[in-house]
Amino acid sequence: MIVYTVGTFDLLHVGHVALLNHCKTLGDVLAVGVASDEVVNLYKPNVPVVPLDQRVEMLQALSCVDIVRPYYELEYVSGCKAVNADIFVIGEDWGTKPHNLDVDAYFREMGKEIAQVRYNPRTSSTKIKQMVLAQSRARGRLNEMHSQGVISRLQQNLEVSA
């Protein structure tokens, strides 16, 4: 059985690894479709932080992944056909847009399975990006305070009160 799933896989994290390990338990071969930057830009506000070729390379390094296939159009049927997928794994945020409905209809017509999974609540690429931005902003404020002499005055106050 060939299992196929798709995604951006930007900032590869433990949630991605858990998803891919789970997908691998559903069949013998795990194929992963990776959205190009242009495709991601069609459904997310920003392009990925990590370039496509590096996202592909990271996924290829995972022992649970057998096939990595970039895709350059927002449709999934051609990828399912290319890898001869028996099971297509979707996330909990799967919608009703034409590209979602097309693959759903294809799998029903072929008598194949679509498996829906829940995402790992521990982290996400978005949460990681938000944390990095928050830390960057905090560091920027700290650098601004340092340049204004606030830090050295705080250090002097601590030394005097010690």
URGIKA-V527171 format. One line per field, one symbol per residue. phi: phi as a letter, one per 30 degrees, with the letter a starting at -180 (. if undefined). psi: psi as a letter, one per 40 degrees, with the letter a starting at -180 (. if undefined). burial: b if it has 24 or more other C-alpha atoms within 12 Angstrom, else e. Layout:
phi = ???
psi = ???
burial = ???
This chain:
phi = .ccbbbldhdhebdddddddddedddacbccbccddeddeddbbdbdddcdeddddddddddddccbbbdbcbdacddddddchdcbccccdceccdeddddddddddddicccccbcddddaaedddddddddddddddddddddddiddddddddddddd
psi = hhhhiiadfighidddddddddddeeadhhhhhhhiddddedeidiiidhidddddddddehdehdhhhiieigieddddddefhdhhhiieehafiddddddddddddefiihhhiiihediidddddddddddddddddddddddeeddddddddddde.
burial = ebbbbbbbbbbbbebbbbbbbbbbebbebbbbbbbbbebbeeeeeeebebebeebbebbbebebbbbbbbbeebbbbebbeebebbbbbbeeebeeeeebeebbebbeeeebbbbeeeeeeeebbbeeeeeeeeeeeeeeeeeeeeeeeeeeeeeeeeeeee
